[in-house]
Amino acid sequence: MSAATATRQELEALVLAFTEAFNREDLDAVMACLTDDAVYDQLDGARAVGKAAIREAFVPQFRGDFGTMRFRTEDCFVDATARKAMIRWTCTLERDGLVRGWRGLDLLHFEGRLVKEKHTYAKADVPKLGPID
């Protein structure tokens, strides 16, 4: 099956694998999921274009500057025809013995089997607003 005709299930598996690479803190695996000219619209409104800029944007998170981040998938919607997916997650952040969290989502656009665009949105002005039950 060509990448252009990947099924909804195959795209969903790619989305979940991409998310799990974040949870494993595997920056190289995350970067391997992106096209060379990928776009990352960040939570704070900044935009990174291209793998080098995106890697630079992710380094503080993977280095642990904010604490330990984990994403728990709540929903994943895939439109195989449009080559787009939305994953809704809860992010927990553990730092200095405190665990806080927020909800958010990523809109992902695919080119072949790689992420061409990642648009991140959160349900908080400033993440770390409160504990997750």
C-alpha positions as CSV (number, residue, x, y, z in Angstrom):
1,M,0.0,0.0,0.0
2,S,1.4,3.4,-0.9
3,A,1.8,6.1,1.7
4,A,-0.9,8.2,-0.2
5,T,-3.4,5.4,0.4
6,A,-2.6,4.6,4.0
7,T,-5.7,3.6,5.9
8,R,-7.1,5.5,8.9
9,Q,-5.8,2.8,11.2
10,E,-2.2,3.1,9.8
11,L,-2.3,6.9,10.2
12,E,-3.7,6.5,13.8
13,A,-0.8,4.1,14.6
14,L,1.7,6.8,13.3
15,V,0.1,9.4,15.5
16,L,0.3,7.2,18.6
17,A,3.9,6.2,17.8
18,F,4.8,9.9,17.5
19,T,3.2,10.7,20.9
20,E,4.9,7.7,22.5
21,A,8.3,8.9,21.3
22,F,7.6,12.1,23.3
23,N,6.8,10.0,26.4
24,R,10.0,8.0,26.0
25,E,11.9,11.3,25.8
26,D,13.3,10.1,22.5
27,L,14.1,13.3,20.5
28,D,15.7,11.4,17.6
29,A,12.5,9.2,17.2
30,V,10.3,12.4,17.3
31,M,12.5,14.0,14.6
32,A,12.4,10.9,12.5
33,C,8.6,11.3,12.2
34,L,8.9,14.8,10.6
35,T,9.4,15.9,7.0
36,D,12.6,18.0,6.4
37,D,10.5,21.2,5.9
38,A,8.0,20.5,8.7
39,V,6.2,23.3,10.6
40,Y,5.6,23.3,14.3
41,D,3.2,25.9,15.7
42,Q,4.0,25.9,19.4
43,L,1.8,26.3,22.4
44,D,3.1,29.8,23.0
45,G,2.3,31.0,19.5
46,A,5.9,30.7,18.2
47,R,6.5,28.9,15.0
48,A,9.5,26.6,14.1
49,V,10.1,25.7,10.4
50,G,12.4,22.9,9.3
51,K,13.9,20.1,11.4
52,A,16.8,22.1,12.8
53,A,14.4,24.8,14.2
54,I,12.0,22.2,15.5
55,R,14.7,20.2,17.2
56,E,15.9,23.5,18.9
57,A,12.4,24.2,20.0
58,F,12.0,20.7,21.6
59,V,15.4,20.6,23.3
60,P,14.4,22.3,26.6
61,Q,11.5,19.8,27.0
62,F,13.6,16.8,26.3
63,R,16.4,18.1,28.4
64,G,14.0,18.2,31.3
65,D,14.0,22.0,31.8
66,F,10.3,22.0,32.7
67,G,10.3,18.7,34.6
68,T,9.1,15.3,33.3
69,M,6.3,15.6,30.7
70,R,4.0,12.8,29.8
71,F,1.1,12.8,27.3
72,R,-1.9,10.5,27.9
73,T,-4.0,10.1,24.8
74,E,-7.7,10.8,25.3
75,D,-9.0,10.8,21.7
76,C,-7.5,10.5,18.3
77,F,-9.4,11.4,15.1
78,V,-8.0,10.7,11.7
79,D,-9.2,11.7,8.2
80,A,-7.2,9.5,5.9
81,T,-8.4,11.2,2.8
82,A,-7.3,14.7,4.0
83,R,-4.1,13.2,5.6
84,K,-4.9,14.9,8.9
85,A,-5.3,13.8,12.5
86,M,-6.2,15.3,15.8
87,I,-5.0,13.9,19.0
88,R,-6.4,15.2,22.3
89,W,-4.3,14.6,25.3
90,T,-3.7,15.3,28.9
91,C,-0.2,16.5,29.7
92,T,1.2,15.9,33.1
93,L,4.3,17.8,34.3
94,E,6.2,16.5,37.3
95,R,8.8,18.7,38.9
96,D,10.1,19.1,42.5
97,G,7.6,16.5,43.7
98,L,4.6,18.3,42.3
99,V,2.5,16.9,39.5
100,R,0.4,19.4,37.5
101,G,-1.3,19.1,34.2
102,W,-3.5,20.4,31.4
103,R,-5.5,19.3,28.4
104,G,-4.5,20.0,24.9
105,L,-4.5,18.8,21.4
106,D,-2.3,18.5,18.3
107,L,-3.5,18.9,14.8
108,L,-1.2,16.9,12.5
109,H,-0.9,17.1,8.7
110,F,0.8,14.2,7.0
111,E,2.9,14.0,3.9
112,G,3.4,10.3,3.1
113,R,4.0,8.7,6.5
114,L,5.7,11.8,8.0
115,V,4.3,14.7,9.9
116,K,4.4,17.9,7.7
117,E,2.7,20.2,10.2
118,K,2.1,20.0,14.0
119,H,-0.2,22.6,15.5
120,T,-0.4,22.5,19.3
121,Y,-3.2,24.0,21.4
122,A,-3.9,23.9,25.1
123,K,-6.7,24.5,27.5
124,A,-4.7,26.8,29.7
125,D,-3.1,30.2,29.4
126,V,-0.1,29.0,31.2
127,P,0.5,25.2,31.5
128,K,1.0,24.0,35.1
129,L,-2.4,25.4,36.2
130,G,-3.3,22.6,38.5
131,P,-3.1,19.0,39.5
132,I,-4.7,16.3,37.3
133,D,-7.1,14.0,39.1
